[in-house]
């Protein structure tokens, strides 16, 4: 299970039915919750060595000229 650093608390629906409140701070969460928090809601970042790809998504690679 990944560990994320939550900057803003958010609700998360586990299995689409049971809603839990994810608090700010370091949290160990499911893969799905981490994807929602980091990629979709942008309220968290991966912690530790899991945050290897620091290049922002969608940014272009430098040209090889």
N, C-alpha and C positions, 0 to 999 in steps of 0.2 A: 504494500500500500504506500503510495507516495505521501510525502510530507510537503505541505504548502504553508506559505506565510500569507495570512489573510489580512488585507488592509481595511476592508469594509465588511461587516457582517452581512450574511445573505441567507435566504431560505433555500433549501435544497430538497427536492422530492425524491426520496429513496423509492425505487421501483414505481415511480409515478403516483403513488398513493399516500405514503407516509411522509409528511413534510417535517424536516428538522431544521433548526436554526444553527448555522455555522458561525461561531464567534470569531472575532478578530484575534490575530496571534498565530502561533505555530500550531497546525492541526494535521493529524494523520487521517487521510480520507481515502475513499475508493478512487479508482482510476477515473471513473465517469465524473465524480464530483470534482476532481482536480481539473479535468478538461473543461468542465462548465465554468469553474471559478477563474482559471487562468486564461483560456482562449476565448470564451464567449462573454462572460461578465466582466473580465479584466479587473477583478477585485483581489487577486492573489498572484503570487509567484512561486515557482517550485523552489524548495529549500535544498541546501547542500549540493552534493555532487550531481543530483538529478537535473540541476539547472545548467547543464553543459552548453546547450545551444542558446547563447545569449543574444545572437543576432535577431533583431525583431522580424517577425513573420511578415512576408511581403516586401521586404527591402531587397533591392537588387544587389547582386554580386558586383564587385568592381570589374570593369572591363579589362580584358587581357591584351591591351594595346602596347 
